[in-house]
Every structure is written in C-alpha cells, then in structure tokens.
C-alpha cells in the first residue's frame, strides 16, 4: 500500500488499519493473532480495518462490542485493499490507448538495429 501510494502520490487513509501478507501476485494471505490485533486497534480508536478473507472464520473470537463498533473489510486481493485504503481511486489509462503485447512485438521488429 505504501509503495503504491508513493508511486501514485495518492495518500493512504489515516483512519484505516490493515493487516495481512501479500503474495507477489497480489493475493492477501491470512494472519495469526486477529483477536489481539483488533482489540489493540479498537483500543487506539481505529474503527475501520482491512483483513484477509480467510480470517473471517475467526470473528466469533472477537468480543461482540468490538465487532459492532468496527467496520471490517474482508479482502482477497491487493486491488481490493487499494480501493479501501487509498484516499482516492487510482486513475487508469483507457485500455484502447495502451499498446498490446502484439503491437509492441510488431513495433520492435520494425526497428533497425544499428549496433
């Protein structure tokens, strides 16, 4: 999240906490100690948290008052995390304006190599 924020100049929301591990393909993996992490976030005034979807099964361990006072987002991918955690959405160039892999290959064949 911080790398994406730095590259796009879009700040990360300061009112949202998140925990999890991501794979190189952007999949969000489950974490341990969910109860302790949510209790600590709640104690420090955090009311919105992004969590791995695989930790949803751990919700019964969380006190009901904490669950009721927090907005919990269960996600599977980094794309979902960014939609929640960044202050605004990342603007993507229209697909029609981007070169396809085939166009890149075709253009590279047309270039003359001089060395």
Secondary structure, DSSP 8 states (H G I E B T S, - for coil): -HHHHHHHT--B-TT-EE--EE-TT-BEE--S-HHHHHHHHHHTT--EEEEEGGGGGGGGGS-HHHHHHSEEEEESBHHHHHHHHBSS------GGGS--HHHHHHHHHHS----
